[in-house]
Amino acid sequence: MNLAVLASGSSGNALAVEYRGQMLFFDAGLSGKQHLLRLESSRLPKADPVGLFLSHEHGDHSRAAGILARKWQIPVFGTEGTIHGSRLVGQKLHGLEYFSNGDTVQVGHFTVQPWSISHDARDPSGFTVTAGGRKLGIATDMGVFSPLVQTMLEGCHGLVFEFNHDTDMLWNGSYPWPLKQRIASGEGHLSNDDAAEALALIVHEELRFCVAAHLSEENNTADLALKTCEQVAEGRFRVLAGKPYQALPFFEV
């Protein structure tokens, strides 16, 4: 199973996973044109798209969902809250597939398990994706690392994990006070330190990489996020930072 991080950050988020000639998209927070350009620049092996999963309805995760679904003639998967919040109902799409967090969804070669996360959205989801005996965890936009999240991410071979903000940069930055409170709340986003503490609980000998994801452009830097993540990794697994304006070259889970 191969992963391409097409975009990660406050301005847009999009992932693609490929296995044996099939491709599954997670989130669609780019323009349709940028999504295609970054998919090409990631050099992910060519494959037939089979579906798009949305984690929640916020625009940086869903704005191009309808465009991608029509382009590839693929169904969109999400909770009822996410689908309705993304305003996809009534659009001419190949299909809308509702799941409940806690379900197991089989799409082509992929087994997807969505689960609840704490965020200020209608019914947001984290995901684990399994194919070919490999397990990928996708966990961003969450204010709390809950026991459920820990359980679902145990045993992953790769992680896309939120390192949203540096606490000092957030509180000393220019954001309005209510926005700072929202970000730091239990329905906001994980700080670098919170993410590192959480990551330390799920590290195991077969974890190959962690992508520090959803970095705030205002309240974080790649260097700070990577430094915090590397303190947990201690050379045991690869550490990368997702980028908001360009895709990372694909890599194997």
C-alpha positions in Angstrom: 0.0 0.0 0.0 1.3 3.4 -1.0 0.4 6.8 0.4 0.6 10.3 -1.2 0.1 13.4 1.0 -1.2 15.8 -1.5 -1.8 18.7 0.9 -1.8 19.1 4.7 -2.5 22.3 6.5 -5.0 24.9 7.4 -5.5 25.9 3.8 -6.3 22.4 2.5 -6.0 18.7 3.1 -6.0 15.7 0.7 -4.5 12.2 0.8 -4.5 9.3 -1.7 -3.8 5.7 -1.0 -3.0 3.1 -3.7 -2.9 -0.6 -3.7 -2.9 -3.1 -6.5 -4.2 -0.8 -9.2 -6.9 0.9 -7.0 -6.9 4.3 -5.4 -8.8 5.7 -2.4 -9.0 9.4 -1.6 -9.3 10.9 1.8 -10.5 14.5 2.0 -10.7 16.9 -0.8 -9.7 20.4 0.5 -7.9 21.5 -2.7 -9.3 22.8 -6.0 -10.0 20.1 -8.5 -7.1 21.3 -10.7 -4.7 21.4 -7.8 -5.7 17.9 -6.6 -4.9 16.5 -10.1 -1.6 18.4 -10.4 -0.4 17.2 -7.0 -1.5 13.7 -7.6 0.7 13.7 -10.6 3.6 15.4 -8.9 3.5 12.8 -6.0 4.2 10.1 -8.6 1.8 7.8 -6.9 1.5 4.7 -9.2 -1.4 5.0 -11.7 -4.5 3.4 -10.4 -8.3 3.5 -10.8 -10.0 5.6 -8.1 -12.7 3.7 -6.2 -14.0 6.2 -3.6 -13.5 9.4 -1.6 -13.8 9.4 2.2 -14.5 12.7 4.1 -13.4 13.2 7.6 -15.7 16.2 8.2 -17.4 19.1 6.5 -15.0 22.0 7.0 -13.9 23.5 3.7 -10.2 22.7 4.0 -11.3 19.0 3.9 -14.3 19.0 1.6 -14.4 21.9 -0.8 -13.7 19.8 -3.9 -15.5 16.7 -3.0 -18.2 17.1 -5.6 -15.7 18.0 -8.3 -13.6 14.9 -7.6 -16.5 12.6 -7.3 -17.8 13.7 -10.7 -14.4 13.7 -12.3 -13.7 10.1 -11.3 -17.3 8.8 -11.2 -16.7 7.6 -7.6 -18.9 7.5 -4.5 -18.4 9.9 -1.6 -18.3 8.2 1.9 -19.0 10.1 5.1 -21.2 10.2 8.2 -24.6 11.8 7.7 -23.5 14.9 9.5 -20.4 15.2 7.2 -22.3 14.5 4.0 -25.1 17.0 4.8 -22.6 19.6 6.2 -20.6 19.4 3.0 -23.7 20.2 0.9 -23.4 17.2 -1.3 -27.0 16.1 -1.1 -28.8 17.0 -4.3 -25.6 17.2 -6.4 -25.3 14.9 -9.5 -22.9 12.4 -8.1 -22.1 8.8 -8.7 -23.3 8.0 -5.2 -23.3 9.0 -1.5 -22.5 6.3 0.9 -23.3 6.9 4.6 -21.4 5.2 7.4 -21.6 5.5 11.1 -18.4 5.9 13.1 -17.5 2.4 14.4 -18.5 0.7 11.1 -16.2 -1.3 8.9 -16.4 -0.3 5.2 -15.0 -2.5 2.4 -14.2 -0.6 -0.8 -12.3 -2.6 -3.4 -9.1 -3.9 -2.0 -9.3 -1.5 1.0 -10.9 -2.0 4.5 -11.7 1.3 6.1 -12.6 1.7 9.7 -14.0 5.2 10.7 -14.1 6.3 14.3 -15.2 9.3 16.2 -12.9 12.2 17.0 -13.4 15.3 19.1 -13.7 18.4 16.8 -16.2 21.2 16.3 -17.9 19.5 13.3 -21.2 17.7 13.0 -19.9 14.1 13.2 -16.2 14.0 12.4 -14.1 10.9 11.7 -10.6 9.5 11.9 -9.7 6.5 9.8 -7.6 3.4 9.7 -7.1 1.9 6.2 -5.9 -1.7 5.7 -4.8 -3.4 2.5 -2.2 -6.1 1.8 -1.5 -6.7 5.5 -0.6 -3.0 6.1 -2.4 -0.6 8.3 -2.5 3.2 7.9 -3.9 5.6 10.5 -5.3 9.0 9.6 -6.0 11.3 12.6 -6.2 15.0 12.3 -8.5 17.8 13.5 -9.0 16.5 17.0 -8.8 18.4 20.2 -8.4 15.3 22.4 -6.4 12.1 22.0 -9.1 9.8 23.5 -8.7 6.1 24.5 -10.8 5.2 21.4 -8.3 7.0 19.1 -5.4 5.3 20.9 -7.0 1.9 20.4 -7.8 2.5 16.8 -4.2 3.6 16.0 -2.4 0.8 17.8 -0.5 -1.5 15.4 -0.4 1.0 12.5 2.5 0.7 10.1 2.1 4.4 9.1 0.5 7.5 10.6 -0.8 10.8 9.4 -1.1 12.5 12.7 -2.0 16.1 13.8 0.7 18.4 15.0 -1.3 21.5 14.6 0.3 24.3 16.7 3.0 25.3 19.0 1.4 26.4 22.3 3.6 29.5 22.8 3.1 30.7 19.2 -0.7 30.2 19.5 -1.1 32.2 22.8 1.4 34.9 21.8 0.2 35.2 18.2 -2.2 37.5 16.4 -5.4 35.4 16.4 -8.4 36.8 18.2 -8.9 35.5 21.7 -12.0 33.4 20.9 -10.2 31.7 18.1 -7.2 30.9 20.3 -9.6 29.3 22.8 -11.4 27.3 20.1 -8.1 25.9 18.8 -6.8 24.9 22.3 -10.1 23.5 23.3 -11.2 19.8 23.5 -12.9 20.3 20.2 -10.1 22.1 18.5 -6.6 20.8 17.5 -3.7 19.0 19.1 -0.6 21.0 20.0 2.9 19.7 19.1 3.4 18.6 22.7 0.0 17.0 23.0 0.6 15.1 19.8 4.0 13.9 20.9 2.6 12.6 24.2 -0.1 10.8 22.2 2.4 9.4 19.7 4.5 8.0 22.5 1.6 5.8 23.6 1.2 4.1 20.2 4.8 3.6 19.0 5.7 0.0 18.3 8.5 -1.7 16.4 6.7 -2.0 13.1 5.7 1.7 12.8 7.5 2.9 9.7 6.7 6.6 9.6 4.7 9.4 11.0 3.6 12.4 8.9 3.2 15.4 11.1 0.0 16.8 9.6 -2.3 19.8 9.6 0.4 22.3 10.7 -0.9 25.8 11.3 0.7 28.3 9.0 0.2 31.0 11.7 1.0 29.1 14.9 3.6 26.4 13.9 6.6 25.7 11.8 7.7 22.4 10.2 10.9 22.6 12.2 9.1 22.8 15.5 6.7 20.0 14.7 9.4 17.7 13.4 11.7 18.4 16.3 8.9 17.4 18.7 8.0 14.4 16.7 11.6 13.3 16.4 12.0 13.3 20.2 9.5 10.5 20.2 10.9 8.7 17.2 14.5 8.6 18.4 15.4 7.2 15.0 13.0 4.2 15.2 10.7 5.4 12.4 10.7 8.0 9.7 9.4 11.5 10.4 8.0 13.9 7.8 6.0 17.1 7.7 3.0 17.5 5.4 3.1 20.6 3.2 0.2 22.9 2.5 1.2 24.0 -1.0 2.9 20.9 -2.5 2.6 17.1 -2.4 5.1 14.9 -0.7 6.6 12.2 -3.0 4.6 9.0 -2.3 6.0 6.4 0.0 5.2 2.8 1.0 3.2 2.1 4.1 
